[in-house]
Amino acid sequence: MMVASLTLLVGCGNNNAKKEKSDDKQEAKTEKQVLTVVESSELPTMDISKATDVVSFSAISNVMEGLYEFADDSTSQPALAKEVVEPTDDGKKYTIALKEDGKWSNGDPVTAKDFVYSWQRSADPKTASEYSHLFEGFKNYEDIKTGKKPATELGVKALDDYTIEIELDHPIPYLNSLLAKPTFYPQHQKTVEEKGDKYATNSDNLVYNGAFKLANWDGTNISWKYEKNENYRDAKNVKLDEVNVEVVKENGTSLNMFQADEVDVIQVKGEFAQQQAGNEDLVVREYPSSYYMQYNFDNKLAANKSFRQAVTYTVDSEQIVTNILGDGSKEIHGFVPTGIVNPKTGGDFAKDSGNLKETSSEKAKAAWETAKKELGNEKLEFTLLASDTDSAKKLAEYIQGTLEEGLPGLKVNVSTVPFANRLDKMSKGDFDIVLAGWAATFADPYDFLQLAKTGTVQNYGKWEDAEFTKLLDDSSTTYVNDVDKRWETLIAAHKRMMEELPYTPVYQSSESFLVKPHVKGLVYRSLGSPYYKNVSIEK
């Protein structure tokens, strides 16, 4: 890997210590602003309609721009929209005016039609977007999903070049938060159609409307760049000329690079995070995020409820966050993490739900004995799928040892694969049990609970439960205008989910980063990815 060369700040002039002060000033003015960051995994896709993971969303958030973006406090603020609007028609219509200075990197204007096209493409079943369910509640989406109507009938239209109208079947309380998410960014129709199957598979097969342009990405490599986009509408306020991204999966390696001043930002986990506890460069990001084990109900062992109970009673969340992670992550007491609050009362959803996860060796053994009788086999086995990052490997190995020790006769195999491969295997249902995570994409419990809903693409394990599905449907239709009743219904769904255990919650994620003091303006919010357009280097 060409690591050191990526970190250089390129200047003009010579390095003679005797040069005049005026030359120093001139060099400072012309020196490039370069930020170097480490990612733990490869970049799976740049297709807005198909992205589902944090690495892809981070890249898209920096080279594209939507109607809204997340403010530092994670509320929505205007980006390409002139303002954050309130709905009319009893919460079922939004009319959003666009700024008229948005441009694509090829010089074309960014118009309302680019948003309409993007959303129709994502909602179209032919695109096979795993996030198409985010359009639930948009007028005609249900008929589009089932093929009864074409995607062009989705409840969004361009009233003119710079005005978008959204029509809903029912109010969506969190729509303004959704509209800040990359899934709702625009796409340049001509580029999508001209590139065909090659669209968004590398940095050359895209156009960009954000602060940066992606460069040096061939679709599989472990380094890429964000280069300043001179056509960006607010380019004059973007300080960085370049962001270099290097994938490093071993935490010890990235820490050595940080200490050698080869990189500016890294994430630290486990013992490496613990060692940095007193470091002034340490930044801890707390946000609503769950890490969990997802069961595949096509697997006989995973489909057995007694087995899932035995696993859940055995996996000790407190032990994991204390002894394995050490990065600020927290013990979890249900599938929905803390940090999502009732808009009316301010109550935290996870706390309002109560303690829904218990660790008990006694109950684990009892459930395990029941599972063995039900399955008719004293020796049972499964493969735990995980990503091949340092932290994921260590967690998988810890769970392997804990389960084999606590549930006699159980054999756990561990399979670690690159992040993109893990996502692919999950989407194909090619796993027994998988270690995965979900970070809040909008500030509502529904964001987490819908992962287990029948028909949702992210329900990779194919769990089906009519009671749970009805509760979720009621929360988004029948009780959508009744905050108290909707909250109660979502809590009931949460409890039902934790009774049946299609997932075993493992911990609530936090992230620890080391950030060089000369990096200014880098904000880790509870929602969304950092925006490098707000960052500068001040040495």
N, C-alpha and C positions, 0 to 999 in steps of 0.2 A: 504493500500500500504506500502510495506517495503522500504520507501524512504531513511531514514537516513543510513541504512546499506549499501545502494548502493554507498554511497559517500566516504566510508572509504578508506584511502590509507594504505594498509596492509604492515607492516614492520616486521623486525626480531629483536630479542633481547628484552630487557625490557625497561621501561620508567623511570628508576631511574635517577634522575637529577644529581647524583654524578658519573655516569659512565664515563669512560675515553673518551677523544677526539677520540681516535682511534676507539672506539666502535661506536661513532657518525658517523664517516666516513664510517664504515662498514655498518651501518644501511642505510645510504643514498644510498649506492651502491645497496642494495638489496631491497629497498622499491619499491613496485609496482607502475607503472605509470598508474593511473586510471583517466579517464575523465568521468564526469557525465553530460548528456545533457537531456533537456526536448523536447519532440515532442508534437505537439498539437493534433495529430490524430493517430489512429491505423495504423499498417502496413498491407496494403491490400494484397500484393502478393510479392513473390520473383522470380516469373517466368519472366525471361528476355523478353520472347516473348509476355507477357501479361501485363507487368507493364505500367502504363500510368500516374502515379501521383508522386508528389514530395517526399512523404514519402518513397515509394517503390524505387524510383530512388536514394534517399539518401542512403538507406541501400545497394542497389546493387553496388553503386559507391564505397563503402567502403569494400566490401567483394569480389568483382570481379574486373577484369582489362581488358581493351580492347587494341586495336592497339594504339590509341591515348588517351590522357587525356587533360583537359583544363589547360592551364598555368594560372598564377595569373591575366594576362591581358585578359583572355578568348580566346586567340588564341589556336590552337591545338599544342601539343608537343608530342614527342614519349612516349609511355608507353611500350607495348610489341613489338611495331614496332621499328626497328633500327633507322628510321628517318621518318619525314613527307615528303611524296613524291609528286612530281608534275606529272600530267598525261601526257601520250603520245597519239598518234593516234588522234590528234585534240581534246584532252580533253576527250576521250572516253575509255581510258585504264589506269589502275593503277596497278603497280607491287610493292608489299610491302613485304619486308624481315622482318621476325620476329627474335627477340632475342631468343637464344636457351636455356635460363635458366629458362623459365617459367614453373611452376609446379602447378598441382592441389593439393588440400589439402590431397588427397589420395596417392600422390606421382607420379601420371602419368604426363608425359610431356604435356604442352600446345602446340598444333600444329596447323598448318594452317587448318587442317580438322575440328578442333573444331569451328573455325569461319565459315567455309563453312556450316557445319551442322546447326549451330545456325541461320544463315541468311536464309537458306532454310526453316527451321522450322517456322521462323517468317513470311516468305512470303507465306507459304502454307495456302490456304483458310481454310483447315481443322483445323488449329490451332486457327483460329478466332482472330488473333492478331489485336488489334485496331491501332497498329502502323505499320501495313504492308505497308501502303501507303508511308512510308519513303523509300521504295525500288523502287518507281516510277522513271523511268529513267534507272534502271538496265536492262540489256539485258534479254528479254523474260518475264519481270515481268507482263506486261499487259496480255499476254497469260496465265500465271500462275494464275493471279487473276480471270480470267474468266473460268478456268478449261481446257483450250485448251492444256496446257502443264503441266507436273509435276513440282513440286518445285525444283527438282534436275536439271532443265534446267536454273535456275537463273544464271545470269551473274557473277558468282564467282566460282573459282576453286583453288585447292591446286596444285601448280606446283611441289612442293615437300613438305617435312614435315614442312619447315619453310619459304615458299614463297606463297603468295596469289596473285592471279590475278583477278582484277575486270574489267568487260566489261560493258559498258553503251550503251544504244541506242542513247543518246544525252548527252552532258556535263551537269554535276550538279555543278554549281558554288560553292556551299556550302558543297560539299561532305566531305572535311577534317574536317569540324565542326561536321557533322553528325557522322563521325566515332569515335568521342570522346564521343558519347552518349551511355548510357547503352544498348539501343536496339541493338547496333552493337557489344556487348561483345560476347565472345565465350560461348558455352555450351558443357558440357561433355556428349556425346551421350549415352554412356553406362549407366550413371546414369539416364538420362531422360527416357530411354527405360525400365530400371529395375524398376524404381519407378512408372511408369505409371501415373495414376490419382493422386497419392500422391506426385508426383514430385513438389518440391518448395512450398508445403503446410505447411511445418514446417522446423525448422532449421536442423533437422536430415536427411531430404530427399534432400540434396543438397551436392555438393562438391564445393570448392571455389578456386579461383586462385588469389585473391586479398590480401591486407595486413592483413586482419582480416577474421575470421570465425564467422558466425552468431551462437548465442547460446541462449537457453532458450526462443525460440519463438515457440509457438504451433499453430500459424495461426490466433489466435484471441486475445491473451493476450495483456496487455497494458504496458509491459516492456520486454526488450530483451537486449542482450549484443553483442558486437563485441569483440572477443578474438583474440589476436595476432596469425597470421598464420605463424608458424615456417617454413613452406614449401614455403612461398612467396619468390620470386626471389631476393628481396631487403630487406629481413627481418632484416638484420643487421642495417639498417638505420631507422627502425620503432621504435620510442621511447615508444609509449603507449603499455602497456600490455593488457589494457581492456578499452572499452567504454561502459558505462551503459546508457541505454535509458529508460526514463520513460515518459509515456503519461500523460499529465496533461492538461485538457481542460479549466480550469478556470485560467485566467491570474493572478488574485489576489493570488491564491494558489501557482502558480509557482514563483511569485515574493517573497512571504514569504519564500519559500524554498531557493531561491537565497540569500536572506538577512540573512538567518540562516546558510549559508555556507553548505547547503545540496546538492546543485547542482552547476555546474560550468558555464553552458550556458543555457539561456532561451530566448525565444522571447517575446517581450512586444508589446502590442497594445493599442489603445484608450487612455483613461485617464492615464493608467499605463505608457504608452510611454511618454505622455506629462509630467508626474511627474518626469521622469528620464532625462529630456532634458539636464540638466547640469552635469549628472553623467559621470565621466571619464571612467566608464566601458561600456558605451553605444557605440554600433557599428551600423551604418545604412548602409544597403545594398541597393543600387539602381541598378535596372536591368530592362530590357524590359519585362513587365508583365502586362496583362490586367485582371481586374476583371469585370464581366459582368452579365447580365441577358440573358439567352438563352430561346427562345420561342419554344414551341412544336406546329408545324403546323397541328397536328392532333386535336388540341384544337381550337374550333371555335373562341373563343375570342382572343387567342394568334395569330391566323392566320390572323386576321384583321389588315391591315396595318395602318389604322387610329388610332386604339387602340395602336399599337406599337409606333406610333408617339407621341400620348398623353403621354404615359409612359416616353418616352425618353426626351420630353420637360420638364417633371415634375421632373425627377431625377436630382438633382443638385450635380454634381461631386465635385465642390469646397466646398460646405457645408459638404459633407461626409468626405473629407480628413481633413477638419479643425476641425469639431465638433465631428465626430464619431471615426475616426481612430487615427490621431495624431502621426503616426509612421513613418513619412517621405513620405508616399504615396502622389501622385500628382493628380491634376485635369487632366482629359483625354479629348482629342478633336476628337477622332475617335476610331476605334476598334484597330488599330495597335499603340502601345505605342511609346514613344520616345526612342532613344538609338540604333536604327538600321540605319546604315549609308550606303550611296551609295559608293561602293568600288572605284569608279572613281572620284567623285566630293567631297566626304565627307559630302554631304548633308544628313540631318536627314529625314527619310522617313515620319514620322508623320508631321513634319513641312512642308515638300514639298507637302504633301497632303492638307494642310490647315485646318481650323477649321471646322470639319464635324459634330460636336455635339453642339447644342444650348439648353440652358435652358430658357424657356419662359412660364410663367403661362398663358398668353393670347393665345399663339399658342397651348398650351396644352389643354385649355378649348375648343378651336375651333375644334381641332382634336377629342376630346372626344365626342363632340356633334355629329360630323359626324359619329363616330364609333357607337354611340347608335342608330342613324337612320339606319345605314347599318345593324346592328344586330337586330334591332326591339325589343329592350328590354331596359327599363329605368334603371333596376337594374341588374348589371352584377357582376360576381364573379369568382375568380381563387385562386389557392393555390400556394404559393411561397415556393419552396423546397430549403433548405439550410443545411449545415453541422451543427452539434450541438456544435461547439466551441463557446467560449464566443464572439469573434469578429463577427463571422458569424450570431449568434443570434441577436446581437445588430444591425447589419446592416440590417438584414431582418425585424426586428421590426421597424427600422427607415423608410425603404422603404414602409412598410405596412402603417404607419401613414401618410407619405408624400403623397402617392397615394390616400388614402381614403379621405384626406383633399382636395387635389388638383383636384380630379376627382369625384365630387359628384355622389353618387349612386353606386360607385364601392366598392365591399367588397373583401378584401384581407385576406385570411387565410395563416398562416405560419406553415410549417411543417419542424421541424429540426430533422435530423437523424445522426447517426455516419457517419463519412467521407466515409468509405468503402460502407455503405448502399447507400449513396448519389450517389457514382460512379455507383453502380449497378443499381439504379433506372434510372439514366441518360442513361446508355447503353441499357436499355430495353425500353426507351421512356416512362417511367412511371412518368411523371410530366406534369404540365401545363407550368410553368415558373420556371427556376432553377437559383440560384446564384452559379456561378462557376468562375474559373480563369484559365489563361494559361500563363505560363512563357516561355520565348524563349528557344527553344531547339537547335536552330542554328540561326546564325546571318543573317537572311534574312526575308523580309516582308512576303514571301510565307508561312513561318511557322505559322503565325497568320491567313492569309487569307484562307489557305486551310481548316481551321476548318468549313467553310461555303460551301465548294465545294460539289456538288452533288456526292454521292458515297463514300465520306470520312466518316469513322466510327464515328469520333468525331462530325459530323453533326447530333447530336442526335435529333435535332428538325425537321429534314427532310425537310429543305428549299431547293427549287429547283429554279434555275434561269439560263437560257441558256446563257444570255449575260455575267454574272459573270463567269460562268464555262469556256466559250470560252476565256475570257481575261486571266484567270489563265493558261489555257492550252497553250495559245500563249506565255505567259511569260516563260514557262518551255520547250518549243520546238522551235517555230518559231523564237523567239527573244533571245534565250538563250545565243547567242554569241555577242549580241549587247547590251551593258550595258545600254546605254541611252534609247533605245526603250523598253527594258525590264522594266526599272524603270518606264517609262511613262505608260506602260501597267498595272503594278501592282498598280500604283496610280489610274488609271481608275477603276480597280477592287475594290479598297478600297472605292472609291466614290460611286460606284454602290451598294456595300454592305451597306453603310451608308444611301443610299436613300431608300433601301428596308427594312432595319433593322431586319434581322433575330436575331440579338443580340442588346441589349442596353448596350453600354459601361458605366461602373459605375465609375471606377477610375483606375489609373496606380499604381500598387503595388510597395511599398518599404517595407523593413523589418527592424525592430529594434531589436537588441539583446543586452542583458547584458552578458558580458564575464568577468570572473574573471581575474585579472592581472596575475596570475600564469599560465594561459593558453597561450602558445606561439605557433606561426605558424598557427593559425586558420585563414583561408582566405575565405571571402565571395566574390566570383567573380560574374560578371554579368551573366555568363552562368554556369550551372552545380551546383552540390552540393559540400559542403566542403569535402576535403579529410583529414580524421583524421590521415592518415599515416604520414602527415607532422607536426603533433601536438606533443607538449611535455608539461609536467607539471614541472614548475620551481618555487619552493617555497623557 
